[in-house]
Every structure is written in C-alpha cells, then in structure tokens.
Amino acid sequence: LMQKRLAIMHEVARTKWNQNLQIEDLPREQQIIASLVKQGESYGMDSAWIRKFFQAQFDAAKLIQHND
C-alpha cells in the first residue's frame, strides 16, 4: 500500500503544480495524524509510533513532489 501511495505522488505533484497549490499543508497533516492516532489508540497502538510512521509517509510523499 505504501508503494501504491507513493506511486501516485507524481500525479499529485502535477495536479498541485497545475492548480498553483503548495506541496505542504502542515495544519492538514497534523489534523490527519491526530485522527490516525485516535483510531490507532482505539486498537491499543502506541501513539508515538503512529505519529512517526505516518509523518515518515508524508515526508516521503513530499520528497517525491518536491523532486518533480
């Protein structure tokens, strides 16, 4: 799933470029991570691990978009 998500980042970058949108939306990222932490905690997962994992996903996606 991570590979599939990263594979579409080229199209995301193109869309953001064409619509003159910023690559980063830090408030939105934090909102998404907070939601994921809440969901994960309901399954007994560690919140720090959840934050680290999904932040890494966002960072990888942004790296691809910046390179494009």
All heavy atoms as TSV, in Angstrom:
chain	resi	resn	atom	element	x	y	z
A	1	LEU	N	N	0.809	-1.198	0.000
A	1	LEU	CA	C	0.000	0.000	0.000
A	1	LEU	C	C	0.856	1.266	0.000
A	1	LEU	O	O	0.493	2.247	-0.631
A	1	LEU	CB	C	-0.948	0.001	1.201
A	1	LEU	CG	C	-2.074	-1.038	1.178
A	1	LEU	CD1	C	-2.855	-1.015	2.477
A	1	LEU	CD2	C	-2.976	-0.833	-0.006
A	2	MET	N	N	1.975	1.213	0.718
A	2	MET	CA	C	2.850	2.381	0.754
A	2	MET	C	C	3.420	2.660	-0.633
A	2	MET	O	O	3.479	3.819	-1.055
A	2	MET	CB	C	3.977	2.183	1.763
A	2	MET	CG	C	3.505	2.195	3.195
A	2	MET	SD	S	4.841	2.054	4.396
A	2	MET	CE	C	5.302	0.348	4.206
A	3	GLN	N	N	3.807	1.608	-1.346
A	3	GLN	CA	C	4.339	1.791	-2.699
A	3	GLN	C	C	3.281	2.364	-3.630
A	3	GLN	O	O	3.579	3.232	-4.451
A	3	GLN	CB	C	4.866	0.468	-3.250
A	3	GLN	CG	C	6.156	0.037	-2.623
A	3	GLN	CD	C	6.628	-1.305	-3.155
A	3	GLN	OE1	O	5.831	-2.153	-3.513
A	3	GLN	NE2	N	7.933	-1.475	-3.198
A	4	LYS	N	N	2.047	1.891	-3.508
A	4	LYS	CA	C	0.966	2.410	-4.347
A	4	LYS	C	C	0.716	3.891	-4.051
A	4	LYS	O	O	0.508	4.676	-4.961
A	4	LYS	CB	C	-0.315	1.609	-4.131
A	4	LYS	CG	C	-0.274	0.235	-4.737
A	4	LYS	CD	C	-1.578	-0.496	-4.506
A	4	LYS	CE	C	-1.527	-1.882	-5.110
A	4	LYS	NZ	N	-2.790	-2.610	-4.923
A	5	ARG	N	N	0.748	4.239	-2.765
A	5	ARG	CA	C	0.529	5.636	-2.386
A	5	ARG	C	C	1.637	6.523	-2.947
A	5	ARG	O	O	1.375	7.584	-3.499
A	5	ARG	CB	C	0.471	5.764	-0.862
A	5	ARG	CG	C	0.203	7.176	-0.394
A	5	ARG	CD	C	0.112	7.227	1.132
A	5	ARG	NE	N	-0.301	8.540	1.563
A	5	ARG	CZ	C	0.523	9.571	1.714
A	5	ARG	NH1	N	1.806	9.440	1.459
A	5	ARG	NH2	N	0.079	10.745	2.114
A	6	LEU	N	N	2.876	6.075	-2.810
A	6	LEU	CA	C	3.986	6.876	-3.303
A	6	LEU	C	C	3.999	6.954	-4.828
A	6	LEU	O	O	4.417	7.967	-5.394
A	6	LEU	CB	C	5.312	6.333	-2.779
A	6	LEU	CG	C	5.513	6.477	-1.262
A	6	LEU	CD1	C	6.815	5.822	-0.834
A	6	LEU	CD2	C	5.459	7.935	-0.826
A	7	ALA	N	N	3.510	5.922	-5.486
A	7	ALA	CA	C	3.480	5.919	-6.952
A	7	ALA	C	C	2.561	7.000	-7.510
A	7	ALA	O	O	2.820	7.528	-8.594
A	7	ALA	CB	C	3.048	4.552	-7.466
A	8	ILE	N	N	1.534	7.356	-6.779
A	8	ILE	CA	C	0.615	8.393	-7.290
A	8	ILE	C	C	1.079	9.813	-6.955
A	8	ILE	O	O	0.474	10.782	-7.396
A	8	ILE	CB	C	-0.835	8.182	-6.802
A	8	ILE	CG1	C	-0.941	8.382	-5.285
A	8	ILE	CG2	C	-1.375	6.836	-7.247
A	8	ILE	CD1	C	-2.361	8.446	-4.786
A	9	MET	N	N	2.173	9.930	-6.214
A	9	MET	CA	C	2.654	11.260	-5.834
A	9	MET	C	C	3.091	12.091	-7.039
A	9	MET	O	O	3.021	13.318	-7.000
A	9	MET	CB	C	3.791	11.165	-4.818
A	9	MET	CG	C	3.340	10.771	-3.424
A	9	MET	SD	S	2.074	11.876	-2.745
A	9	MET	CE	C	0.678	10.744	-2.698
A	10	HIS	N	N	3.500	11.445	-8.110
A	10	HIS	CA	C	3.862	12.198	-9.315
A	10	HIS	C	C	2.625	12.911	-9.876
A	10	HIS	O	O	2.701	14.082	-10.263
A	10	HIS	CB	C	4.476	11.273	-10.362
A	10	HIS	CG	C	5.696	10.568	-9.869
A	10	HIS	ND1	N	6.896	11.215	-9.663
A	10	HIS	CD2	C	5.892	9.282	-9.509
A	10	HIS	CE1	C	7.789	10.348	-9.205
A	10	HIS	NE2	N	7.211	9.169	-9.099
A	11	GLU	N	N	1.509	12.230	-9.883
A	11	GLU	CA	C	0.259	12.840	-10.352
A	11	GLU	C	C	-0.210	13.922	-9.378
A	11	GLU	O	O	-0.711	14.968	-9.792
A	11	GLU	CB	C	-0.831	11.783	-10.532
A	11	GLU	CG	C	-2.120	12.325	-11.092
A	11	GLU	CD	C	-1.977	12.945	-12.481
A	11	GLU	OE1	O	-1.124	12.465	-13.268
A	11	GLU	OE2	O	-2.704	13.912	-12.787
A	12	VAL	N	N	-0.040	13.669	-8.093
A	12	VAL	CA	C	-0.390	14.680	-7.088
A	12	VAL	C	C	0.451	15.935	-7.306
A	12	VAL	O	O	-0.069	17.058	-7.297
A	12	VAL	CB	C	-0.206	14.127	-5.659
A	12	VAL	CG1	C	-0.340	15.225	-4.616
A	12	VAL	CG2	C	-1.197	13.000	-5.389
A	13	ALA	N	N	1.748	15.759	-7.540
A	13	ALA	CA	C	2.638	16.899	-7.781
A	13	ALA	C	C	2.197	17.674	-9.018
A	13	ALA	O	O	2.165	18.913	-9.010
A	13	ALA	CB	C	4.081	16.422	-7.940
A	14	ARG	N	N	1.866	16.959	-10.072
A	14	ARG	CA	C	1.419	17.601	-11.309
A	14	ARG	C	C	0.130	18.405	-11.085
A	14	ARG	O	O	-0.002	19.538	-11.523
A	14	ARG	CB	C	1.213	16.546	-12.400
A	14	ARG	CG	C	0.881	17.090	-13.759
A	14	ARG	CD	C	0.739	16.047	-14.876
A	14	ARG	NE	N	0.773	14.650	-14.492
A	14	ARG	CZ	C	1.865	13.873	-14.522
A	14	ARG	NH1	N	3.024	14.372	-14.902
A	14	ARG	NH2	N	1.806	12.605	-14.163
A	15	THR	N	N	-0.794	17.806	-10.358
A	15	THR	CA	C	-2.068	18.490	-10.072
A	15	THR	C	C	-1.834	19.740	-9.236
A	15	THR	O	O	-2.395	20.806	-9.523
A	15	THR	CB	C	-3.032	17.531	-9.353
A	15	THR	OG1	O	-3.292	16.413	-10.202
A	15	THR	CG2	C	-4.338	18.219	-9.003
A	16	LYS	N	N	-1.006	19.630	-8.203
A	16	LYS	CA	C	-0.712	20.794	-7.365
A	16	LYS	C	C	-0.023	21.888	-8.177
A	16	LYS	O	O	-0.324	23.076	-8.015
A	16	LYS	CB	C	0.140	20.391	-6.163
A	16	LYS	CG	C	-0.641	19.611	-5.125
A	16	LYS	CD	C	0.231	19.236	-3.938
A	16	LYS	CE	C	-0.552	18.485	-2.884
A	16	LYS	NZ	N	0.291	18.119	-1.730
A	17	TRP	N	N	0.893	21.507	-9.056
A	17	TRP	CA	C	1.578	22.473	-9.906
A	17	TRP	C	C	0.567	23.198	-10.809
A	17	TRP	O	O	0.571	24.419	-10.901
A	17	TRP	CB	C	2.634	21.770	-10.756
A	17	TRP	CG	C	3.324	22.668	-11.739
A	17	TRP	CD1	C	2.967	22.885	-13.031
A	17	TRP	CD2	C	4.467	23.486	-11.501
A	17	TRP	NE1	N	3.823	23.767	-13.621
A	17	TRP	CE2	C	4.754	24.165	-12.703
A	17	TRP	CE3	C	5.269	23.691	-10.386
A	17	TRP	CZ2	C	5.821	25.044	-12.804
A	17	TRP	CZ3	C	6.329	24.574	-10.506
A	17	TRP	CH2	C	6.601	25.241	-11.708
A	18	ASN	N	N	-0.293	22.420	-11.459
A	18	ASN	CA	C	-1.272	22.991	-12.383
A	18	ASN	C	C	-2.296	23.875	-11.688
A	18	ASN	O	O	-2.818	24.810	-12.291
A	18	ASN	CB	C	-1.986	21.888	-13.169
A	18	ASN	CG	C	-1.070	21.207	-14.162
A	18	ASN	OD1	O	-0.078	21.778	-14.610
A	18	ASN	ND2	N	-1.380	19.967	-14.498
A	19	GLN	N	N	-2.578	23.578	-10.425
A	19	GLN	CA	C	-3.551	24.372	-9.681
A	19	GLN	C	C	-2.893	25.406	-8.772
A	19	GLN	O	O	-3.561	26.053	-7.968
A	19	GLN	CB	C	-4.459	23.445	-8.868
A	19	GLN	CG	C	-5.326	22.568	-9.741
A	19	GLN	CD	C	-6.256	21.683	-8.951
A	19	GLN	OE1	O	-6.365	21.777	-7.726
A	19	GLN	NE2	N	-6.955	20.815	-9.652
A	20	ASN	N	N	-1.573	25.549	-8.930
A	20	ASN	CA	C	-0.798	26.516	-8.154
A	20	ASN	C	C	-1.004	26.342	-6.642
A	20	ASN	O	O	-1.206	27.306	-5.917
A	20	ASN	CB	C	-1.133	27.956	-8.584
A	20	ASN	CG	C	-0.051	28.923	-8.171
A	20	ASN	OD1	O	1.113	28.570	-8.067
A	20	ASN	ND2	N	-0.450	30.154	-7.928
A	21	LEU	N	N	-0.961	25.073	-6.201
A	21	LEU	CA	C	-1.123	24.753	-4.787
A	21	LEU	C	C	0.232	24.439	-4.161
A	21	LEU	O	O	1.143	23.972	-4.834
A	21	LEU	CB	C	-2.041	23.536	-4.631
A	21	LEU	CG	C	-3.465	23.692	-5.142
A	21	LEU	CD1	C	-4.194	22.357	-5.094
A	21	LEU	CD2	C	-4.214	24.739	-4.332
A	22	GLN	N	N	0.340	24.690	-2.881
A	22	GLN	CA	C	1.549	24.370	-2.138
A	22	GLN	C	C	1.652	22.860	-1.935
A	22	GLN	O	O	0.642	22.174	-1.811
A	22	GLN	CB	C	1.530	25.047	-0.770
A	22	GLN	CG	C	1.548	26.555	-0.837
A	22	GLN	CD	C	2.880	27.059	-1.376
A	22	GLN	OE1	O	3.945	26.614	-0.963
A	22	GLN	NE2	N	2.811	27.985	-2.314
A	23	ILE	N	N	2.859	22.363	-1.884
A	23	ILE	CA	C	3.064	20.940	-1.615
A	23	ILE	C	C	2.725	20.642	-0.160
A	23	ILE	O	O	2.065	19.654	0.139
A	23	ILE	CB	C	4.511	20.521	-1.939
A	23	ILE	CG1	C	4.706	20.543	-3.460
A	23	ILE	CG2	C	4.829	19.146	-1.366
A	23	ILE	CD1	C	6.120	20.303	-3.918
A	24	GLU	N	N	3.155	21.505	0.739
A	24	GLU	CA	C	2.930	21.263	2.162
A	24	GLU	C	C	1.691	21.978	2.669
A	24	GLU	O	O	1.426	23.118	2.313
A	24	GLU	CB	C	4.128	21.731	2.980
A	24	GLU	CG	C	5.356	20.885	2.768
A	24	GLU	CD	C	6.471	21.269	3.702
A	24	GLU	OE1	O	6.821	22.462	3.740
A	24	GLU	OE2	O	6.979	20.373	4.376
A	25	ASP	N	N	0.950	21.266	3.515
A	25	ASP	CA	C	-0.180	21.834	4.240
A	25	ASP	C	C	-0.077	21.281	5.659
A	25	ASP	O	O	-0.737	20.303	6.018
A	25	ASP	CB	C	-1.500	21.437	3.575
A	25	ASP	CG	C	-2.713	22.085	4.224
A	25	ASP	OD1	O	-2.572	22.676	5.316
A	25	ASP	OD2	O	-3.809	21.984	3.643
A	26	LEU	N	N	0.813	21.886	6.438
A	26	LEU	CA	C	1.132	21.363	7.763
A	26	LEU	C	C	-0.079	21.257	8.684
A	26	LEU	O	O	-0.214	20.237	9.381
A	26	LEU	CB	C	2.249	22.182	8.398
A	26	LEU	CG	C	3.592	22.126	7.656
A	26	LEU	CD1	C	4.626	23.001	8.350
A	26	LEU	CD2	C	4.089	20.707	7.517
A	27	PRO	N	N	-0.984	22.247	8.717
A	27	PRO	CA	C	-2.171	22.071	9.576
A	27	PRO	C	C	-3.013	20.856	9.168
A	27	PRO	O	O	-3.489	20.108	10.025
A	27	PRO	CB	C	-2.952	23.372	9.379
A	27	PRO	CG	C	-1.927	24.372	8.977
A	27	PRO	CD	C	-0.944	23.590	8.143
A	28	ARG	N	N	-3.136	20.609	7.862
A	28	ARG	CA	C	-3.897	19.449	7.394
A	28	ARG	C	C	-3.182	18.150	7.770
A	28	ARG	O	O	-3.817	17.182	8.198
A	28	ARG	CB	C	-4.093	19.539	5.875
A	28	ARG	CG	C	-4.818	18.362	5.284
A	28	ARG	CD	C	-6.277	18.337	5.665
A	28	ARG	NE	N	-6.924	17.218	5.008
A	28	ARG	CZ	C	-7.796	16.418	5.584
A	28	ARG	NH1	N	-8.163	16.640	6.829
A	28	ARG	NH2	N	-8.335	15.419	4.932
A	29	GLU	N	N	-1.866	18.124	7.636
A	29	GLU	CA	C	-1.102	16.932	8.024
A	29	GLU	C	C	-1.320	16.618	9.498
A	29	GLU	O	O	-1.544	15.460	9.861
A	29	GLU	CB	C	0.394	17.149	7.783
A	29	GLU	CG	C	0.800	17.142	6.347
A	29	GLU	CD	C	2.291	17.404	6.174
A	29	GLU	OE1	O	3.077	17.066	7.097
A	29	GLU	OE2	O	2.666	17.938	5.122
A	30	GLN	N	N	-1.242	17.629	10.333
A	30	GLN	CA	C	-1.422	17.414	11.771
A	30	GLN	C	C	-2.841	16.946	12.092
A	30	GLN	O	O	-3.037	16.112	12.980
A	30	GLN	CB	C	-1.075	18.684	12.541
A	30	GLN	CG	C	0.382	19.053	12.444
A	30	GLN	CD	C	1.316	17.903	12.790
A	30	GLN	OE1	O	1.164	17.252	13.816
A	30	GLN	NE2	N	2.273	17.625	11.923
A	31	GLN	N	N	-3.819	17.468	11.359
A	31	GLN	CA	C	-5.203	17.040	11.547
A	31	GLN	C	C	-5.354	15.558	11.188
A	31	GLN	O	O	-5.983	14.794	11.920
A	31	GLN	CB	C	-6.119	17.898	10.671
A	31	GLN	CG	C	-7.576	17.579	10.773
A	31	GLN	CD	C	-8.398	18.420	9.808
A	31	GLN	OE1	O	-7.934	18.803	8.733
A	31	GLN	NE2	N	-9.624	18.729	10.195
A	32	ILE	N	N	-4.757	15.153	10.093
A	32	ILE	CA	C	-4.831	13.758	9.658
A	32	ILE	C	C	-4.122	12.858	10.661
A	32	ILE	O	O	-4.652	11.811	11.058
A	32	ILE	CB	C	-4.238	13.596	8.242
A	32	ILE	CG1	C	-5.129	14.297	7.213
A	32	ILE	CG2	C	-4.073	12.118	7.896
A	32	ILE	CD1	C	-4.494	14.428	5.839
A	33	ILE	N	N	-2.925	13.250	11.080
A	33	ILE	CA	C	-2.178	12.439	12.037
A	33	ILE	C	C	-2.947	12.314	13.350
A	33	ILE	O	O	-3.013	11.223	13.931
A	33	ILE	CB	C	-0.756	12.987	12.249
A	33	ILE	CG1	C	0.081	12.728	10.981
A	33	ILE	CG2	C	-0.096	12.358	13.470
A	33	ILE	CD1	C	1.473	13.314	11.009
A	34	ALA	N	N	-3.543	13.401	13.818
A	34	ALA	CA	C	-4.322	13.338	15.061
A	34	ALA	C	C	-5.469	12.335	14.927
A	34	ALA	O	O	-5.743	11.561	15.854
A	34	ALA	CB	C	-4.858	14.718	15.422
A	35	SER	N	N	-6.119	12.339	13.779
A	35	SER	CA	C	-7.207	11.390	13.536
A	35	SER	C	C	-6.684	9.948	13.515
A	35	SER	O	O	-7.298	9.035	14.083
A	35	SER	CB	C	-7.903	11.722	12.215
A	35	SER	OG	O	-8.885	10.761	11.911
A	36	LEU	N	N	-5.543	9.746	12.869
A	36	LEU	CA	C	-4.950	8.411	12.808
A	36	LEU	C	C	-4.511	7.931	14.185
A	36	LEU	O	O	-4.660	6.750	14.515
A	36	LEU	CB	C	-3.775	8.406	11.831
A	36	LEU	CG	C	-4.157	8.597	10.364
A	36	LEU	CD1	C	-2.923	8.907	9.532
A	36	LEU	CD2	C	-4.876	7.365	9.838
A	37	VAL	N	N	-3.973	8.837	14.997
A	37	VAL	CA	C	-3.571	8.485	16.361
A	37	VAL	C	C	-4.793	8.039	17.152
A	37	VAL	O	O	-4.765	7.011	17.843
A	37	VAL	CB	C	-2.862	9.664	17.058
A	37	VAL	CG1	C	-2.760	9.452	18.559
A	37	VAL	CG2	C	-1.477	9.879	16.460
A	38	LYS	N	N	-5.870	8.786	17.024
A	38	LYS	CA	C	-7.098	8.438	17.741
A	38	LYS	C	C	-7.595	7.055	17.327
A	38	LYS	O	O	-7.961	6.238	18.172
A	38	LYS	CB	C	-8.168	9.504	17.475
A	38	LYS	CG	C	-9.418	9.334	18.265
A	38	LYS	CD	C	-10.382	10.480	18.013
A	38	LYS	CE	C	-11.665	10.285	18.799
A	38	LYS	NZ	N	-12.611	11.386	18.565
A	39	GLN	N	N	-7.599	6.799	16.033
A	39	GLN	CA	C	-8.031	5.490	15.542
A	39	GLN	C	C	-7.109	4.383	16.039
A	39	GLN	O	O	-7.566	3.336	16.491
A	39	GLN	CB	C	-8.062	5.477	14.015
A	39	GLN	CG	C	-9.161	6.300	13.405
A	39	GLN	CD	C	-9.069	6.332	11.877
A	39	GLN	OE1	O	-8.140	5.796	11.281
A	39	GLN	NE2	N	-10.039	6.978	11.247
A	40	GLY	N	N	-5.808	4.621	15.932
A	40	GLY	CA	C	-4.841	3.618	16.349
A	40	GLY	C	C	-4.912	3.317	17.832
A	40	GLY	O	O	-4.809	2.157	18.244
A	41	GLU	N	N	-5.075	4.354	18.631
A	41	GLU	CA	C	-5.168	4.151	20.078
A	41	GLU	C	C	-6.382	3.299	20.445
A	41	GLU	O	O	-6.339	2.541	21.409
A	41	GLU	CB	C	-5.209	5.493	20.802
A	41	GLU	CG	C	-3.877	6.194	20.818
A	41	GLU	CD	C	-3.926	7.559	21.470
A	41	GLU	OE1	O	-5.001	8.194	21.494
A	41	GLU	OE2	O	-2.872	7.998	21.945
A	42	SER	N	N	-7.438	3.408	19.656
A	42	SER	CA	C	-8.624	2.594	19.934
A	42	SER	C	C	-8.345	1.105	19.725
A	42	SER	O	O	-9.069	0.250	20.226
A	42	SER	CB	C	-9.811	3.041	19.075
A	42	SER	OG	O	-9.646	2.645	17.726
A	43	TYR	N	N	-7.268	0.805	18.987
A	43	TYR	CA	C	-6.830	-0.575	18.789
A	43	TYR	C	C	-5.645	-0.938	19.686
A	43	TYR	O	O	-5.022	-1.985	19.525
A	43	TYR	CB	C	-6.429	-0.801	17.324
A	43	TYR	CG	C	-7.590	-0.767	16.375
A	43	TYR	CD1	C	-7.840	0.362	15.609
A	43	TYR	CD2	C	-8.440	-1.862	16.244
A	43	TYR	CE1	C	-8.910	0.406	14.725
A	43	TYR	CE2	C	-9.522	-1.835	15.369
A	43	TYR	CZ	C	-9.744	-0.695	14.617
A	43	TYR	OH	O	-10.813	-0.655	13.746
A	44	GLY	N	N	-5.307	-0.031	20.602
A	44	GLY	CA	C	-4.225	-0.291	21.538
A	44	GLY	C	C	-2.833	-0.006	20.994
A	44	GLY	O	O	-1.835	-0.453	21.570
A	45	MET	N	N	-2.737	0.744	19.900
A	45	MET	CA	C	-1.439	1.056	19.307
A	45	MET	C	C	-0.796	2.247	20.012
A	45	MET	O	O	-1.488	3.114	20.548
A	45	MET	CB	C	-1.608	1.346	17.817
A	45	MET	CG	C	-2.125	0.166	17.030
A	45	MET	SD	S	-2.428	0.560	15.303
A	45	MET	CE	C	-0.741	0.675	14.718
A	46	ASP	N	N	0.514	2.296	19.976
A	46	ASP	CA	C	1.289	3.367	20.591
A	46	ASP	C	C	1.188	4.648	19.759
A	46	ASP	O	O	1.497	4.645	18.561
A	46	ASP	CB	C	2.742	2.926	20.715
A	46	ASP	CG	C	3.619	3.997	21.308
A	46	ASP	OD1	O	3.374	4.391	22.463
A	46	ASP	OD2	O	4.538	4.457	20.598
A	47	SER	N	N	0.789	5.741	20.384
A	47	SER	CA	C	0.584	6.996	19.656
A	47	SER	C	C	1.884	7.539	19.066
A	47	SER	O	O	1.882	8.088	17.962
A	47	SER	CB	C	-0.078	8.044	20.548
A	47	SER	OG	O	0.742	8.348	21.655
A	48	ALA	N	N	3.000	7.390	19.767
A	48	ALA	CA	C	4.278	7.889	19.242
A	48	ALA	C	C	4.665	7.138	17.968
A	48	ALA	O	O	5.152	7.747	17.009
A	48	ALA	CB	C	5.375	7.753	20.295
A	49	TRP	N	N	4.458	5.837	17.958
A	49	TRP	CA	C	4.767	5.037	16.775
A	49	TRP	C	C	3.886	5.457	15.603
A	49	TRP	O	O	4.360	5.592	14.473
A	49	TRP	CB	C	4.576	3.544	17.067
A	49	TRP	CG	C	4.966	2.684	15.914
A	49	TRP	CD1	C	6.194	2.172	15.659
A	49	TRP	CD2	C	4.127	2.268	14.826
A	49	TRP	NE1	N	6.172	1.444	14.482
A	49	TRP	CE2	C	4.908	1.494	13.951
A	49	TRP	CE3	C	2.789	2.468	14.517
A	49	TRP	CZ2	C	4.407	0.933	12.791
A	49	TRP	CZ3	C	2.280	1.905	13.347
A	49	TRP	CH2	C	3.093	1.143	12.509
A	50	ILE	N	N	2.601	5.663	15.871
A	50	ILE	CA	C	1.659	6.080	14.818
A	50	ILE	C	C	2.112	7.400	14.208
A	50	ILE	O	O	2.167	7.552	12.987
A	50	ILE	CB	C	0.229	6.195	15.376
A	50	ILE	CG1	C	-0.284	4.824	15.836
A	50	ILE	CG2	C	-0.716	6.795	14.334
A	50	ILE	CD1	C	-1.539	4.891	16.686
A	51	ARG	N	N	2.418	8.367	15.063
A	51	ARG	CA	C	2.871	9.679	14.577
A	51	ARG	C	C	4.132	9.543	13.728
A	51	ARG	O	O	4.222	10.120	12.647
A	51	ARG	CB	C	3.148	10.619	15.743
A	51	ARG	CG	C	1.926	11.113	16.437
A	51	ARG	CD	C	2.288	12.068	17.585
A	51	ARG	NE	N	1.133	12.345	18.397
A	51	ARG	CZ	C	0.146	13.169	18.050
A	51	ARG	NH1	N	0.213	13.797	16.906
A	51	ARG	NH2	N	-0.873	13.362	18.843
A	52	LYS	N	N	5.098	8.788	14.215
A	52	LYS	CA	C	6.367	8.636	13.500
A	52	LYS	C	C	6.156	7.952	12.149
A	52	LYS	O	O	6.708	8.383	11.135
A	52	LYS	CB	C	7.336	7.825	14.368
A	52	LYS	CG	C	8.726	7.744	13.814
A	52	LYS	CD	C	9.647	7.050	14.805
A	52	LYS	CE	C	11.058	7.015	14.280
A	52	LYS	NZ	N	11.987	6.402	15.230
A	53	PHE	N	N	5.370	6.908	12.126
A	53	PHE	CA	C	5.128	6.159	10.900
A	53	PHE	C	C	4.453	7.030	9.841
A	53	PHE	O	O	4.917	7.107	8.700
A	53	PHE	CB	C	4.254	4.933	11.188
A	53	PHE	CG	C	3.907	4.154	9.956
A	53	PHE	CD1	C	4.792	3.214	9.452
A	53	PHE	CD2	C	2.708	4.360	9.296
A	53	PHE	CE1	C	4.486	2.493	8.303
A	53	PHE	CE2	C	2.394	3.647	8.152
A	53	PHE	CZ	C	3.280	2.715	7.655
A	54	PHE	N	N	3.370	7.707	10.217
A	54	PHE	CA	C	2.646	8.484	9.220
A	54	PHE	C	C	3.363	9.768	8.840
A	54	PHE	O	O	3.252	10.226	7.702
A	54	PHE	CB	C	1.202	8.729	9.664
A	54	PHE	CG	C	0.368	7.497	9.501
A	54	PHE	CD1	C	0.048	6.707	10.582
A	54	PHE	CD2	C	-0.061	7.097	8.248
A	54	PHE	CE1	C	-0.695	5.544	10.429
A	54	PHE	CE2	C	-0.801	5.937	8.073
A	54	PHE	CZ	C	-1.125	5.162	9.173
A	55	GLN	N	N	4.141	10.342	9.747
A	55	GLN	CA	C	4.948	11.502	9.378
A	55	GLN	C	C	5.981	11.098	8.340
A	55	GLN	O	O	6.255	11.845	7.396
A	55	GLN	CB	C	5.621	12.125	10.605
A	55	GLN	CG	C	6.318	13.430	10.294
A	55	GLN	CD	C	5.351	14.485	9.785
A	55	GLN	OE1	O	4.407	14.847	10.472
A	55	GLN	NE2	N	5.584	14.992	8.579
A	56	ALA	N	N	6.545	9.910	8.502
A	56	ALA	CA	C	7.502	9.405	7.508
A	56	ALA	C	C	6.827	9.237	6.147
A	56	ALA	O	O	7.431	9.519	5.100
A	56	ALA	CB	C	8.105	8.084	7.976
A	57	GLN	N	N	5.573	8.803	6.150
A	57	GLN	CA	C	4.838	8.668	4.893
A	57	GLN	C	C	4.630	10.026	4.236
A	57	GLN	O	O	4.816	10.184	3.027
A	57	GLN	CB	C	3.483	7.996	5.140
A	57	GLN	CG	C	3.574	6.577	5.604
A	57	GLN	CD	C	4.343	5.714	4.627
A	57	GLN	OE1	O	3.991	5.625	3.464
A	57	GLN	NE2	N	5.398	5.109	5.100
A	58	PHE	N	N	4.241	11.007	5.028
A	58	PHE	CA	C	4.061	12.363	4.492
A	58	PHE	C	C	5.378	12.909	3.960
A	58	PHE	O	O	5.425	13.528	2.894
A	58	PHE	CB	C	3.516	13.321	5.562
A	58	PHE	CG	C	2.058	13.129	5.884
A	58	PHE	CD1	C	1.620	13.160	7.190
A	58	PHE	CD2	C	1.116	12.947	4.888
A	58	PHE	CE1	C	0.277	13.007	7.501
A	58	PHE	CE2	C	-0.221	12.791	5.186
A	58	PHE	CZ	C	-0.637	12.817	6.495
A	59	ASP	N	N	6.447	12.709	4.713
A	59	ASP	CA	C	7.758	13.220	4.303
A	59	ASP	C	C	8.214	12.593	2.989
A	59	ASP	O	O	8.739	13.291	2.116
A	59	ASP	CB	C	8.791	12.990	5.398
A	59	ASP	CG	C	8.536	13.827	6.644
A	59	ASP	OD1	O	7.738	14.781	6.580
A	59	ASP	OD2	O	9.124	13.494	7.692
A	60	ALA	N	N	8.011	11.294	2.834
A	60	ALA	CA	C	8.387	10.615	1.591
A	60	ALA	C	C	7.571	11.148	0.423
A	60	ALA	O	O	8.101	11.395	-0.663
A	60	ALA	CB	C	8.199	9.103	1.732
A	61	ALA	N	N	6.289	11.353	0.635
A	61	ALA	CA	C	5.414	11.871	-0.422
A	61	ALA	C	C	5.848	13.281	-0.838
A	61	ALA	O	O	5.913	13.605	-2.028
A	61	ALA	CB	C	3.964	11.881	0.056
A	62	LYS	N	N	6.168	14.121	0.147
A	62	LYS	CA	C	6.595	15.482	-0.157
A	62	LYS	C	C	7.935	15.500	-0.879
A	62	LYS	O	O	8.151	16.336	-1.768
A	62	LYS	CB	C	6.651	16.326	1.120
A	62	LYS	CG	C	5.272	16.629	1.685
A	62	LYS	CD	C	5.327	17.576	2.853
A	62	LYS	CE	C	5.822	16.902	4.102
A	62	LYS	NZ	N	5.720	17.747	5.296
A	63	LEU	N	N	8.822	14.587	-0.526
A	63	LEU	CA	C	10.109	14.499	-1.185
A	63	LEU	C	C	9.916	14.207	-2.687
A	63	LEU	O	O	10.532	14.859	-3.543
A	63	LEU	CB	C	10.971	13.415	-0.551
A	63	LEU	CG	C	12.368	13.233	-1.109
A	63	LEU	CD1	C	13.193	14.497	-0.904
A	63	LEU	CD2	C	13.040	12.060	-0.427
A	64	ILE	N	N	9.056	13.278	-3.004
A	64	ILE	CA	C	8.768	12.966	-4.400
A	64	ILE	C	C	8.176	14.185	-5.101
A	64	ILE	O	O	8.569	14.548	-6.200
A	64	ILE	CB	C	7.804	11.757	-4.519
A	64	ILE	CG1	C	8.526	10.487	-4.079
A	64	ILE	CG2	C	7.250	11.614	-5.933
A	64	ILE	CD1	C	7.624	9.286	-3.903
A	65	GLN	N	N	7.223	14.836	-4.443
A	65	GLN	CA	C	6.578	16.007	-5.059
A	65	GLN	C	C	7.576	17.138	-5.276
A	65	GLN	O	O	7.562	17.789	-6.322
A	65	GLN	CB	C	5.421	16.487	-4.180
A	65	GLN	CG	C	4.266	15.501	-4.145
A	65	GLN	CD	C	3.167	15.954	-3.221
A	65	GLN	OE1	O	2.672	17.068	-3.355
A	65	GLN	NE2	N	2.800	15.109	-2.272
A	66	HIS	N	N	8.442	17.387	-4.321
A	66	HIS	CA	C	9.443	18.440	-4.475
A	66	HIS	C	C	10.409	18.111	-5.620
A	66	HIS	O	O	10.796	18.999	-6.368
A	66	HIS	CB	C	10.243	18.646	-3.179
A	66	HIS	CG	C	9.550	19.476	-2.151
A	66	HIS	ND1	N	9.301	20.823	-2.307
A	66	HIS	CD2	C	9.027	19.142	-0.948
A	66	HIS	CE1	C	8.682	21.283	-1.253
A	66	HIS	NE2	N	8.492	20.285	-0.400
A	67	ASN	N	N	10.786	16.856	-5.730
A	67	ASN	CA	C	11.695	16.465	-6.808
A	67	ASN	C	C	11.055	16.594	-8.180
A	67	ASN	O	O	11.744	16.876	-9.159
A	67	ASN	CB	C	12.207	15.034	-6.600
A	67	ASN	CG	C	13.237	14.958	-5.493
A	67	ASN	OD1	O	13.936	15.920	-5.226
A	67	ASN	ND2	N	13.316	13.818	-4.847
A	68	ASP	N	N	9.756	16.354	-8.253
A	68	ASP	CA	C	9.056	16.504	-9.534
A	68	ASP	C	C	8.951	17.974	-9.906
A	68	ASP	O	O	8.958	18.362	-11.027
A	68	ASP	CB	C	7.668	15.879	-9.482
A	68	ASP	CG	C	7.719	14.359	-9.599
A	68	ASP	OD1	O	8.805	13.798	-9.805
A	68	ASP	OD2	O	6.653	13.731	-9.454
